[in-house]
Amino acid sequence: MSAAHNLPATSPAGEPSRVTTPTIQIIDEEGRGVMEDFDDGASESNEVAIEKTSAGVQSILYERALHNKDNDRFWPELILNEILTEIVIADLLCIDDVLANKIATHHRKVLAILILHEREEEIQLFIDENVRDEDLPLSWDSSQQTRPCFSKWRKFELDSFRNTQYEMIPLFLDFEGDGTTVRQINLEPKFVLPFLTEESSGAGGYSEVNKVVIDARSHGFDRALKSVGRAGDRHRIFC
């Protein structure tokens, strides 16, 4: 992977650059401990503390990816937030804190896709085109391929982007604003469901009922779970 030379360097003249010998260090909320690797859920309260090479960040993204019952890969938003912090983004792309904050706020998922495709240095093109996380999934037609941000992408890379974008926006289950009505969502077939396992729970009144295990970072039912004594489960079971 090439360094992000297309983005503006920001270290003032005479001051050392922020980018030093790349290291990977993970600290907990109280500054304790150092870990060199990840496993699923091991660092839910941790944050990436020191700069990384693009290859290192890509490797961590792959290691932290989850897989559902159909072996579809996905990244919950909380995992992306833990990996691609503003500090990591700034050091990875050699940019200032203002631009790093903008990317973390509006383009973090887009950047993750680019890192997986070894094109993180092109993030400025997507910023210029105002391609934001909230725009995913991008509708795919001939107009997308003519956008400047995709001008250097080959067909198989475009196909890969089209598929990977769904892995960055897995279904998040939650209540409506009233806090009691479960939100109803109409999904495209390509949306990734965060169901880690599934088993039949028998027949209901009008259809078969399946019991699934949902990734704990992919729902907003914590308050309801706490009320029935299930708070703190790493993964939660719903019918």
trRosetta pair geometry for C-beta under 8 A, 3 or more apart (Angstrom, degrees):
i j d omega theta_ij theta_ji phi_ij phi_ji
1 53 7.8 140 66 160 122 94
1 54 4.3 -112 111 92 150 132
1 55 5.8 -177 20 -58 122 79
1 58 7.4 159 -43 -17 151 142
1 118 4.8 -137 -101 -147 95 95
1 120 7.4 32 -171 23 130 106
2 5 7.1 -63 152 6 108 102
2 121 6.1 -37 90 -17 99 148
3 54 7.5 -173 -107 -14 46 125
3 94 7.0 42 171 -12 107 131
3 121 7.1 89 123 -83 32 125
4 7 4.8 -4 151 21 109 115
4 54 7.7 137 -39 -66 93 128
4 92 6.9 73 -12 134 136 65
4 93 4.1 -50 79 -144 171 60
4 94 5.5 -179 72 26 103 96
4 95 7.5 -53 113 -34 140 96
4 120 6.2 -68 -82 110 111 93
4 121 4.1 -175 -121 -107 64 82
4 123 7.8 -13 -137 21 128 107
5 94 7.8 17 -91 51 40 143
5 121 6.7 5 32 -144 56 136
6 121 5.0 102 27 166 109 102
6 122 7.2 27 66 -87 150 44
6 124 6.3 -141 123 28 104 132
7 93 5.0 5 55 170 161 102
7 94 6.3 146 83 72 107 83
7 95 5.2 -55 147 -72 130 108
7 99 7.6 162 -173 136 119 156
7 121 6.7 -138 -14 -152 97 68
7 123 7.2 6 -74 58 129 98
7 124 5.5 171 -96 -42 84 125
8 95 6.6 76 68 -120 70 80
8 96 7.7 -23 97 -6 104 97
8 99 7.7 143 53 -26 102 161
9 17 7.5 -48 -164 -120 118 113
9 94 5.1 -31 -107 150 78 115
9 95 7.8 -105 -110 -89 30 41
10 94 7.5 166 14 156 80 66
10 95 6.1 64 -10 -167 124 35
10 96 3.7 -172 -154 -59 174 94
10 99 8.0 -176 -47 19 144 121
11 15 5.3 -142 178 87 93 98
11 16 6.9 -83 -164 114 143 26
11 17 4.6 -114 -30 -104 161 59
11 18 6.5 -164 -77 -13 112 76
12 15 4.7 57 66 15 85 123
17 20 7.8 170 93 -58 84 59
17 94 7.3 -21 -165 -135 120 103
18 51 6.9 142 139 -61 94 146
18 90 6.7 -15 98 131 162 106
18 91 5.6 -118 123 -103 115 81
18 94 7.6 169 54 -126 101 60
19 22 8.0 -17 -169 -71 85 78
19 51 6.2 -158 -122 160 61 163
19 91 5.8 137 -93 -160 75 80
19 94 6.0 -37 -35 -93 131 93
20 23 7.9 -14 94 0 100 99
20 51 6.8 127 40 52 75 133
22 51 6.2 -101 -122 113 69 88
22 52 5.6 69 -162 -150 110 33
22 53 4.3 -20 -109 -35 171 88
22 56 6.2 178 160 -4 134 147
23 50 5.2 -11 80 113 96 139
23 51 7.3 70 43 67 67 67
23 52 7.7 -91 76 -93 30 60
24 36 6.3 92 92 -144 113 61
24 48 7.7 -55 -151 -146 77 98
24 50 6.9 -177 -126 70 18 101
24 52 5.8 44 -88 -102 84 106
24 56 5.8 -155 -66 -176 118 134
24 60 7.5 171 -135 -65 135 128
25 34 5.6 -49 -148 -140 86 101
25 48 8.0 112 73 -163 53 57
25 49 5.0 -59 94 63 96 111
25 50 4.5 51 32 12 107 121
26 33 7.8 -25 99 113 81 90
26 34 6.7 123 56 -155 62 47
26 35 4.3 -35 60 53 122 94
26 36 7.8 -153 14 -62 106 18
26 38 7.8 132 -62 -79 160 85
26 43 5.8 -67 -174 -120 140 145
26 46 5.1 32 180 168 105 139
26 47 7.6 169 -147 79 73 27
26 48 6.5 -45 -100 -105 77 51
26 49 6.6 155 -115 3 25 101
27 31 5.4 -7 178 -133 130 41
27 32 7.0 127 -164 50 81 29
27 33 6.8 145 -135 72 54 66
27 34 7.0 -21 -83 -93 69 60
27 46 6.7 162 80 -149 33 93
27 47 7.2 -22 61 58 77 72
27 49 5.0 46 10 -46 106 147
28 31 7.1 -68 66 10 67 13
28 32 5.1 -20 44 56 115 81
28 33 5.7 45 -7 45 107 112
28 45 6.4 36 -154 102 83 100
28 46 5.5 -63 -102 -95 52 87
29 45 5.3 -48 -36 154 113 110
29 46 7.5 -115 -41 -93 65 45
35 38 7.5 96 130 -78 127 52
35 42 7.4 179 -171 135 165 125
35 43 7.0 -149 60 -77 151 121
35 46 7.5 -28 31 -144 130 167
37 63 6.9 -118 -167 -178 85 157
38 42 5.9 177 -161 53 57 120
38 43 6.1 -73 -126 8 93 122
38 60 6.3 88 -2 -149 137 83
38 63 5.0 121 61 122 109 121
38 64 5.2 -27 124 -76 153 88
39 42 4.5 79 56 -26 76 129
39 63 7.9 -76 -90 165 38 101
40 64 7.5 132 -96 -148 57 53
40 66 6.3 92 -124 -99 120 88
41 44 5.6 -10 -157 -43 59 111
41 216 7.6 64 -109 39 117 123
41 234 5.7 34 -151 -161 158 117
42 46 7.9 -11 117 11 68 134
43 46 3.4 -60 -166 39 98 125
43 47 8.0 176 162 -43 113 23
43 82 6.3 139 114 178 104 144
44 78 7.3 17 -148 143 81 130
44 82 7.6 -102 -137 -76 29 151
44 217 7.3 -155 -129 -70 110 118
46 82 6.6 65 84 -158 68 119
47 82 5.9 -133 -111 -148 57 67
47 85 5.7 70 -176 -68 108 143
48 52 7.2 -46 179 -24 132 125
48 60 7.7 75 -93 158 135 168
48 82 6.7 108 -16 154 88 63
48 83 5.8 58 -24 -144 136 36
48 84 7.9 29 34 -57 140 16
48 85 5.4 -166 58 6 92 116
48 87 7.4 -161 101 74 85 106
48 88 5.1 26 101 -59 131 134
49 87 7.3 -4 -165 88 30 152
50 87 7.8 -57 -108 136 18 128
50 91 7.9 4 167 10 47 175
51 87 7.2 -113 -71 149 68 88
51 88 6.7 154 -118 -122 46 53
51 91 3.1 -122 -116 161 111 157
51 92 7.0 -176 -155 -52 85 58
52 56 4.0 -128 -176 89 108 125
52 57 4.8 132 100 -53 133 85
52 60 7.4 -45 -158 -3 169 134
52 88 6.1 6 19 -144 104 100
52 91 7.1 103 26 101 50 122
52 92 6.4 -3 68 -83 78 96
53 56 4.5 98 54 3 78 103
53 57 7.2 -148 92 -3 42 84
53 92 7.8 102 -170 -122 16 78
54 57 5.8 -53 -147 37 35 109
54 58 6.2 37 153 -20 66 106
54 92 6.0 104 -83 -159 72 100
54 115 6.5 -155 -163 -139 89 90
54 118 7.4 98 142 -132 129 66
54 120 5.7 -160 -132 30 123 141
55 58 5.7 -54 -147 38 31 113
55 59 6.3 35 153 -22 64 106
56 59 5.6 -52 -148 33 31 113
56 60 6.5 29 154 -17 64 104
57 60 5.7 -54 -149 36 33 110
57 61 6.4 39 151 -23 65 103
57 83 6.9 119 -155 168 85 107
57 84 7.4 72 -162 -88 124 80
57 88 6.7 131 -103 174 124 121
57 92 6.0 6 -26 -107 154 137
57 115 5.8 -77 111 -159 113 143
58 61 5.6 -51 -151 32 33 115
58 62 6.6 30 153 -16 64 103
58 115 5.2 -162 -85 158 83 96
58 116 6.3 144 -138 -96 95 44
58 118 7.3 4 -88 -78 154 72
59 62 5.8 -57 -154 36 32 109
59 63 6.3 28 151 -18 67 109
60 63 5.5 -55 -143 39 34 111
60 64 6.0 21 161 -11 69 112
60 83 5.6 166 121 -136 122 120
61 64 6.2 -65 -142 43 24 101
61 65 6.7 45 154 -47 60 94
61 75 7.2 -30 -161 -92 86 143
61 83 6.3 121 -82 161 71 165
61 112 6.3 158 -127 -156 138 96
61 115 6.3 131 -17 104 157 128
61 116 6.3 -115 112 -74 147 92
62 65 5.8 -36 -155 -2 32 118
62 116 7.8 128 -64 -117 86 95
64 75 7.1 59 109 -122 98 97
64 79 5.2 166 151 -173 124 123
64 82 7.8 -164 -152 78 158 119
64 83 6.3 -154 31 -61 160 132
65 73 4.9 0 169 -164 131 105
65 74 7.0 135 -164 60 84 23
65 75 5.8 -63 -114 -72 70 85
65 167 7.7 -9 -141 176 116 124
66 73 7.3 140 78 -155 42 54
66 74 5.6 -34 69 68 91 76
66 75 7.2 145 19 -93 85 36
66 76 6.9 30 12 -13 135 93
66 79 7.6 -173 -18 -33 104 161
66 194 7.3 36 103 -140 141 89
66 196 7.5 -71 176 -96 117 99
66 215 6.0 43 172 -99 168 146
67 71 5.3 -6 -178 -142 120 46
67 72 6.7 151 -152 69 66 33
67 73 5.6 -33 -95 -93 77 56
67 74 7.6 137 -99 19 30 74
68 71 7.1 -92 67 -20 59 11
68 72 5.0 -7 38 53 107 89
68 74 6.6 32 -28 10 104 121
68 192 6.5 172 -8 -179 139 93
68 193 6.0 119 -155 85 163 69
68 194 6.1 -140 -92 -138 115 26
68 195 5.4 63 -161 63 113 57
68 196 6.1 -110 -136 -95 55 37
69 195 5.3 -34 -2 109 116 91
69 196 6.2 101 -53 149 79 19
69 197 5.5 124 -92 -114 110 25
69 198 5.0 10 -110 1 173 100
69 212 7.5 -99 -27 -138 142 100
70 193 7.9 74 12 52 118 100
72 167 7.5 -154 164 -102 89 89
72 192 5.0 -163 131 -130 133 104
72 193 7.8 84 57 42 139 64
73 167 5.3 7 100 -135 84 130
73 192 7.8 -66 82 -127 36 152
74 167 4.9 -149 -107 -156 55 67
74 168 7.8 -162 -153 -58 69 17
74 170 4.0 63 -175 -61 144 130
74 192 4.4 173 -78 125 131 152
74 194 6.4 -114 85 -92 149 81
75 79 5.2 -124 -166 78 81 123
75 80 5.4 84 146 -53 122 97
75 112 6.8 -123 74 162 163 156
75 167 6.2 61 8 146 84 85
75 168 5.7 -8 56 -113 109 54
75 170 7.4 169 57 -8 36 112
76 79 5.0 96 63 3 79 101
76 80 7.5 -150 97 -1 44 86
76 170 6.3 -59 -86 50 59 124
76 172 7.8 106 -140 -92 89 97
76 194 6.9 52 -77 -110 102 142
76 215 6.2 -150 -53 121 134 139
76 217 4.0 115 128 110 164 117
76 218 5.2 -116 -104 -71 120 83
77 80 5.6 -56 -152 38 39 111
77 81 6.2 42 151 -23 70 105
77 109 7.8 -51 -112 -71 82 112
77 172 7.3 -11 1 -75 117 136
77 217 7.6 -158 51 156 63 108
78 81 5.5 -52 -148 35 34 115
78 82 6.5 36 153 -22 64 103
78 217 4.4 -119 39 -158 132 126
79 82 5.7 -53 -152 33 34 112
79 83 6.5 20 156 -11 67 109
79 217 6.6 108 -32 114 87 166
80 83 6.0 -63 -144 42 31 103
80 84 5.6 -18 177 27 73 111
80 108 5.7 119 148 142 121 117
80 109 6.4 0 -164 -88 168 70
80 112 5.7 -68 -131 -61 116 150
80 168 7.2 59 -69 -148 148 89
81 84 7.1 -66 -116 60 18 75
81 85 7.4 57 172 -84 54 64
81 108 7.3 27 -86 167 59 162
82 85 7.4 -23 -176 -53 22 93
83 88 7.1 -96 152 79 52 169
83 112 7.9 82 86 -106 127 113
84 88 5.8 -129 -140 84 39 125
84 89 5.7 60 -177 -62 85 98
84 104 6.9 -178 129 -111 94 83
84 108 5.3 151 99 -156 136 99
84 111 6.4 141 -153 93 152 126
84 112 6.3 -111 -33 -71 149 95
85 88 4.8 95 52 9 76 101
85 89 6.9 -140 94 -5 39 89
85 104 7.2 10 -174 -114 31 135
86 89 5.6 -55 -144 38 32 113
86 90 6.2 33 157 -21 66 106
86 97 6.7 50 161 -149 121 77
86 100 4.6 102 -165 136 80 113
86 101 5.6 14 -126 -81 131 60
86 104 4.8 -61 -81 -32 80 154
87 90 5.9 -56 -148 36 28 110
87 91 6.3 17 158 -9 64 110
87 100 7.6 76 -69 166 17 152
88 91 6.0 -62 -145 44 28 104
88 92 5.8 30 158 -23 66 113
89 92 5.8 -56 -140 37 25 112
89 93 6.2 -8 171 10 63 114
89 95 7.4 -40 136 53 82 116
89 100 4.5 143 95 -147 110 93
89 103 5.4 -177 -178 86 147 131
89 104 5.8 -147 2 -59 157 94
89 108 7.8 -87 -79 -112 138 81
89 111 6.9 9 -123 163 109 169
90 93 6.8 -78 -142 51 19 87
90 94 7.8 58 168 -110 54 9
90 95 5.5 -115 -135 70 61 73
90 96 6.9 -27 -137 162 110 10
90 97 6.0 -11 -95 -90 145 53
90 99 7.8 124 -105 75 80 85
90 100 3.8 -38 -65 -74 88 150
91 94 7.4 22 -164 -73 28 47
92 120 6.7 -59 148 149 118 151
93 99 7.9 -110 100 114 134 120
93 100 7.5 171 51 -92 118 86
93 103 7.7 105 14 -16 158 170
93 120 6.7 -126 -86 146 95 108
93 121 7.4 156 -131 -106 85 54
93 123 6.8 -55 -112 36 143 136
95 99 4.4 -84 162 79 129 129
95 100 5.7 158 92 -54 107 83
95 103 7.9 90 76 -8 153 135
96 99 5.5 90 60 16 74 97
96 100 6.9 -135 104 -6 36 95
97 100 5.3 -56 -142 40 34 116
97 101 6.1 40 157 -24 67 103
98 101 5.9 -54 -154 32 27 111
98 102 6.7 28 149 -19 61 105
99 102 5.4 -51 -150 34 38 115
99 103 6.4 36 153 -18 68 103
100 103 5.8 -54 -149 37 32 109
100 104 6.2 30 153 -17 66 108
101 104 5.7 -55 -143 40 31 110
101 105 6.0 26 158 -18 65 112
102 105 5.9 -61 -145 39 26 108
102 106 6.1 -29 175 28 64 111
102 107 7.2 24 131 15 73 111
102 127 7.3 62 128 -132 124 129
103 106 7.0 -83 -130 57 19 73
103 107 4.6 -63 -145 65 62 107
103 108 6.5 108 146 -73 71 58
103 111 5.8 58 180 -47 116 141
103 123 6.5 24 -121 162 127 142
103 127 7.4 -65 -89 -79 83 123
104 107 7.9 -11 -19 55 14 68
104 108 5.3 42 -141 -73 41 110
105 108 7.6 128 20 -28 13 102
106 132 4.7 -61 178 -134 94 107
106 133 6.3 -166 179 9 40 94
106 134 7.7 -52 -149 1 75 98
107 110 4.5 -55 -165 47 78 119
107 111 5.6 86 132 -29 88 96
107 123 6.5 115 143 -168 139 108
107 126 6.4 133 -144 109 128 118
107 127 6.2 -54 -62 -82 160 85
107 131 7.4 77 -118 95 102 72
107 132 6.1 -92 -78 -127 69 56
107 133 6.3 -171 -106 -36 23 87
108 111 5.7 -55 -151 35 29 112
108 112 6.6 32 151 -22 64 103
108 133 6.2 2 46 -66 72 138
109 112 5.5 -47 -148 31 36 114
109 113 6.7 39 151 -19 63 99
109 133 4.2 102 29 -122 114 103
109 136 6.1 -94 111 6 138 155
109 165 7.8 80 147 -144 113 68
109 168 4.2 122 -162 165 109 134
109 169 6.8 52 -161 -59 157 84
110 113 5.8 -52 -156 32 34 112
110 114 6.6 31 149 -17 65 106
110 123 7.0 122 116 -134 104 88
110 126 5.3 -176 163 145 141 155
110 131 5.9 128 -115 117 149 102
110 132 7.2 -110 -25 -151 134 19
110 133 6.1 -124 -19 -74 89 66
110 136 7.4 -166 -70 -50 80 123
111 114 5.5 -57 -149 38 36 112
111 115 6.3 40 152 -24 69 102
111 120 6.3 48 -164 -135 81 90
111 123 5.3 14 -102 -108 87 132
112 115 5.6 -49 -147 31 33 113
112 116 6.6 32 154 -17 63 103
112 168 5.9 147 80 -111 128 125
113 116 5.9 -58 -155 36 32 110
113 117 6.5 11 153 -2 65 112
113 161 6.2 75 171 -137 127 79
113 164 5.1 133 -132 116 96 124
113 165 6.2 4 -95 -82 146 66
113 168 6.2 -70 -57 -36 98 146
114 117 5.8 -69 -148 50 33 101
114 119 4.6 -99 -161 84 85 83
114 120 4.7 127 119 -91 108 47
114 122 6.1 -154 -145 61 132 92
114 123 5.8 -157 45 -73 168 82
114 126 7.4 -130 -56 -10 135 144
115 118 7.5 32 -174 -77 32 31
115 119 7.9 -111 -62 52 19 54
115 120 4.7 35 -84 -70 67 115
116 164 6.1 -176 83 -151 146 150
117 157 6.3 94 -154 -155 129 102
117 160 6.6 139 -98 108 113 127
117 161 6.8 -10 -58 -76 153 87
117 164 7.5 -151 -46 20 106 166
119 122 4.7 -21 165 20 95 122
120 123 6.1 -5 -176 -33 55 108
122 125 4.9 -29 180 21 82 120
122 126 6.9 79 129 -16 82 95
122 149 6.9 123 159 -157 111 78
122 152 7.7 -141 -106 50 146 125
123 126 5.6 -58 -158 38 45 110
123 127 6.3 47 146 -22 73 103
124 127 5.3 -51 -146 36 38 115
124 128 6.2 41 153 -22 68 103
125 128 5.7 -52 -148 35 30 112
125 129 6.4 20 153 -9 63 110
125 148 6.0 -136 -162 118 108 94
125 149 4.0 149 134 -111 106 77
126 129 5.6 -58 -143 45 33 106
126 131 4.3 -73 -167 55 88 117
126 149 4.8 91 -78 -140 61 147
127 130 7.3 29 180 -78 34 35
127 131 7.6 -80 -64 44 23 74
128 148 7.4 -42 94 82 123 131
128 149 7.4 170 62 -68 93 103
129 147 5.7 66 -136 179 147 121
129 148 6.4 -171 -70 56 117 93
129 149 4.7 -88 -2 -24 148 125
131 135 5.8 -110 -156 59 59 147
131 138 7.3 -18 -143 -80 113 127
131 149 6.3 -96 -4 42 140 171
132 135 5.0 108 58 -6 69 101
133 136 6.0 -44 -168 11 45 114
133 168 7.8 -117 -141 139 93 124
133 169 8.0 155 -178 -81 84 108
135 138 6.2 29 137 -83 100 77
136 165 4.9 -152 -149 -175 113 109
136 168 6.4 -28 151 85 164 114
136 169 5.2 178 115 -36 116 141
137 162 7.8 64 -167 -160 112 61
137 165 4.9 120 -121 118 81 124
137 166 5.9 3 -83 -74 129 74
137 169 6.6 -139 -49 44 78 143
137 188 7.4 -78 38 41 142 151
137 190 7.4 57 -68 90 170 126
138 144 5.9 112 147 -119 126 135
138 162 7.5 -97 67 -114 97 70
138 165 6.4 -105 15 -135 85 174
139 144 7.3 -166 92 -52 59 126
140 144 5.6 -64 -133 21 52 154
140 162 5.3 25 -84 -121 148 126
141 144 6.1 118 54 0 50 96
142 145 5.8 -58 -159 35 44 111
142 146 6.7 35 151 -16 72 108
143 146 6.0 -64 -153 37 36 107
143 147 7.3 54 149 -43 64 91
144 147 5.9 -38 -164 -1 39 115
144 150 6.4 49 151 10 73 161
144 158 7.8 132 116 -157 112 118
145 150 5.7 -108 -138 114 38 136
145 153 7.8 -121 -138 72 74 108
145 158 6.3 8 -104 -127 95 156
146 150 7.7 28 35 71 12 109
146 151 7.8 32 -164 -91 33 78
147 150 5.1 66 67 21 88 101
147 151 7.3 -121 98 -45 44 77
148 151 5.2 -22 -149 -24 41 122
150 153 4.7 -54 -163 24 72 125
150 158 6.4 63 -163 -102 123 105
150 161 7.8 -133 -114 47 111 166
153 157 4.4 -134 -166 95 89 121
153 158 5.0 114 130 -61 124 83
153 161 7.0 -21 -157 -13 153 139
154 157 4.9 90 56 10 71 107
154 158 7.2 -135 99 -8 34 89
155 158 5.6 -54 -149 34 33 112
155 159 6.5 33 153 -18 66 103
156 159 5.5 -48 -148 35 36 115
156 160 6.4 40 150 -21 64 103
157 160 5.5 -50 -147 35 35 113
157 161 6.4 39 151 -20 65 101
158 161 5.6 -49 -148 34 33 112
158 162 6.4 37 152 -23 63 104
159 162 5.6 -52 -151 32 32 115
159 163 6.7 23 154 -12 64 106
160 163 6.0 -59 -150 40 33 105
160 164 5.9 28 157 -19 69 113
161 164 5.8 -58 -135 40 28 108
161 165 6.3 39 163 -34 64 101
162 165 6.4 -48 -156 17 23 113
163 166 6.4 -58 -172 27 41 108
163 167 7.3 37 140 -17 68 105
163 190 7.6 -124 -127 -163 62 127
164 167 5.3 -52 -159 31 49 116
164 168 6.8 44 148 -18 72 102
165 168 5.8 -57 -156 34 38 111
165 169 6.8 2 157 8 69 110
166 169 6.3 -76 -144 53 35 89
166 170 7.8 75 159 -79 65 53
166 190 4.9 -108 -94 141 159 101
166 191 6.1 -143 -155 -109 109 36
166 192 5.6 130 146 -21 94 96
167 170 7.1 2 -160 -54 35 89
167 192 6.0 65 -106 -25 48 152
169 191 7.5 -70 104 -133 92 86
169 192 7.8 133 82 32 53 99
170 191 7.4 116 -143 178 42 78
170 192 4.3 -62 -111 85 86 105
170 193 7.2 131 -166 -117 96 6
170 194 5.0 91 151 -58 134 97
170 218 6.1 -48 108 -127 121 126
171 185 7.0 157 -142 90 108 156
171 187 6.7 -33 -88 -101 120 139
171 191 5.7 77 -55 156 95 118
171 192 6.8 -150 -3 87 80 53
171 193 5.4 -1 23 -114 132 53
171 194 6.0 -138 64 -1 83 90
171 218 6.9 63 90 179 65 115
172 194 7.8 43 -90 -1 44 138
172 218 5.7 -133 -113 -166 61 62
172 219 6.7 170 -170 -89 61 36
172 220 7.2 52 163 -23 100 97
173 182 7.5 -13 -176 -159 96 101
173 183 7.3 180 -160 53 53 102
173 194 7.8 -128 -7 48 102 115
173 214 6.6 -49 26 -156 138 153
173 218 6.6 55 16 134 86 79
173 219 4.1 -16 67 -113 96 94
173 220 7.1 -155 100 21 55 71
173 221 7.0 -14 111 -27 103 110
174 183 5.5 23 77 7 69 131
174 219 6.4 172 -70 -162 60 58
174 220 3.6 30 -117 33 98 121
174 221 7.3 -156 -119 -48 46 69
175 178 7.0 -106 157 70 113 62
175 179 5.2 66 116 -142 151 26
175 180 6.3 78 -153 8 134 12
175 181 6.2 110 -163 66 85 45
175 182 6.1 -68 -108 -100 60 39
175 183 6.2 136 -176 -28 13 88
175 220 6.5 -108 13 94 77 110
175 221 7.4 116 -34 -93 94 70
175 224 7.8 135 -51 -33 126 128
176 179 7.7 -82 78 -18 59 25
176 180 7.8 -35 53 57 90 50
176 181 4.3 -8 24 77 121 103
176 182 7.5 51 -14 102 83 6
176 183 5.2 141 -63 -82 67 77
178 181 5.4 52 56 10 119 100
179 223 7.4 -26 -167 75 108 148
187 191 4.3 -98 -169 37 113 145
188 191 5.3 118 61 -24 74 96
194 214 5.7 65 104 -157 97 75
194 215 4.3 -85 172 23 117 110
194 218 3.6 -44 81 143 171 174
194 219 7.7 -153 77 -38 135 86
195 198 5.6 36 152 -60 128 104
195 212 4.2 -49 -144 -170 114 133
195 213 6.9 110 -166 64 63 50
195 214 6.1 -40 -102 -93 57 64
196 212 7.6 130 41 176 57 83
196 213 4.6 -53 58 93 102 103
196 214 7.1 165 2 -109 90 11
196 215 6.0 115 -45 -59 109 75
196 235 6.2 -42 22 -152 148 151
197 212 6.7 170 86 -152 51 57
197 213 4.5 34 41 24 91 114
198 210 5.3 11 -172 168 101 127
198 211 7.2 156 -153 82 52 46
198 212 4.7 -14 -100 -101 79 86
198 213 7.8 -130 -63 17 45 70
199 210 6.7 159 81 -160 27 81
199 211 5.4 -19 65 61 81 94
199 212 8.0 164 20 -82 58 44
200 208 6.5 -49 -139 178 101 117
200 209 7.6 100 -166 82 61 53
200 210 5.7 -56 -105 -107 43 73
200 211 7.6 39 126 15 9 83
201 209 4.6 -61 73 108 104 96
201 210 6.0 140 7 -136 93 17
201 211 4.2 99 -56 -31 122 99
201 239 5.5 -74 63 -137 176 110
202 208 7.6 -159 123 -151 25 70
202 209 6.0 -1 72 52 62 102
203 207 7.4 -153 -154 122 72 24
203 208 5.5 -55 -106 -104 64 59
203 209 6.8 126 -150 8 13 85
204 207 5.6 3 53 63 107 59
204 208 6.9 129 10 -150 84 8
204 209 4.4 94 -42 -43 106 110
209 239 6.0 28 167 176 118 99
210 239 7.8 -180 96 -152 33 62
211 237 6.4 15 178 -175 103 104
211 238 7.4 -179 -150 92 65 37
211 239 5.0 -32 -101 -103 81 76
212 237 7.4 174 90 -146 37 63
212 238 6.4 -14 62 63 81 80
213 235 5.0 42 176 143 105 126
213 236 7.4 155 -154 80 63 30
213 237 5.5 -35 -100 -94 69 76
214 218 5.9 -128 172 77 94 108
214 219 5.5 45 135 -24 139 132
214 235 6.7 171 75 -171 41 85
214 236 5.7 -25 60 69 94 82
214 237 7.6 159 14 -100 79 24
214 238 6.0 13 -7 12 123 111
215 218 4.2 67 74 6 99 118
215 219 7.8 150 79 -6 60 89
215 235 6.2 -52 -117 -120 32 98
216 219 7.4 -79 -155 38 30 93
216 233 6.7 -170 -95 103 122 74
216 234 5.6 -118 -24 167 145 38
216 235 5.2 -117 -39 -97 91 42
216 236 5.9 105 -99 -10 77 91
219 236 7.0 -94 54 54 139 130
221 224 4.7 -52 -172 46 84 115
221 225 5.5 89 125 -28 90 99
221 236 6.9 -154 77 107 119 162
221 238 7.7 81 48 -75 171 130
222 225 5.6 -58 -146 38 31 112
222 226 6.2 34 156 -24 66 104
222 231 6.4 66 -171 -120 78 93
223 226 5.7 -50 -149 31 31 113
223 227 6.7 34 152 -23 61 103
224 227 5.7 -53 -155 29 34 114
224 228 7.1 8 155 2 65 105
225 228 6.3 -73 -154 48 34 93
225 230 4.1 -88 -170 81 91 101
225 231 5.2 132 112 -72 97 59
225 233 7.0 -110 -179 24 141 111
225 236 5.9 -78 -103 -127 144 142
226 229 7.6 47 -171 -71 32 19
226 230 7.3 -101 -67 59 25 59
226 231 3.7 32 -94 -53 74 130
230 233 5.4 -24 173 -13 84 125
230 236 6.3 91 147 -131 127 103
233 236 5.0 115 87 -84 130 71
233 237 7.8 -85 157 0 161 77
